[in-house]
Amino acid sequence: MTPEIVSDSTFRWILTVLTVAGAFWALYDIVKMRKARGKDGTDPQVRDERFVYWIGIAIGVFALGGMLRYHGVF
């Protein structure tokens, strides 16, 4: 019996599915960013919301880029 719980290939795809599912949050942030576009930009709370959306989008992009690199696409 091997000490591995799952094979390397299975681990790779579980990690991929979980990361891509988490990165889809960036799409949700893009939708929320478009809704916040018409709000008053001088309000600090609105600026904070937009900043949080941009951070979520950046994290999603980095996650997808990391997964592509992990799978040897680039």
N, C-alpha and C positions, 0 to 999 in steps of 0.2 A: 504494500500500500504506500502511495506517495504522500508526502506531507502537504501537497497542494490541495486546496479546497476546490478550485476550478482551474481549467487549463488556461494557458497564456492567451489563446485566441478568445476564449469566452470572457476573460477579464478585460481584454482590449475592447470588445464590443459592448460590454456592460458599462465600462467607463465612457465610451463614446456616446452611448444613448443617454446616459445621465448628464453628461456635459452639454450635449446638443439640446436636451430638454431644458436645461437651465439657461442656455444661451438664447432660447426663444423668448426669454423675458425681455430681451432687447427689442423685439418686435412690439411687445406690449408698451415699452417705454416710448417707442416711436409714435405709437397711436396716442399716448397721453401727451407727448410733446406737441403733436399737431393740435390737440384740443386746447392746450395752454397757449397756443400762439396768439390768440385774440385777447388774452388777459393783459392787464396793465403792467408793463415792464418796469415801472418805477417802484412797484410794491416789493419789498424785500422777500416776502413769502413766495411770491411768484418767481422771483429770481432764484431762490433756493430750490423750488420745485424743478425749474428748468435745469439747474446744475445737477440735481439728483438724476434726472432723466438722461443727461449727457453721460454721467458716470456709468449708469446702467447700460447704455448703448456701447460705451467703450469696453466695459467688461465682457459684454456679449461678443463683440468683435474679436477681442483677444482670445476668448475661449474657443471660438470657431477657428481662428488662426492656429491656435495651439493644437487643436484636434487634427487639422489638416496636416500640420507638421508632424504630429505623432504618427500619422498614417503614411507619411512619406510622400505627400503630394508636392510639397516644396520644402 
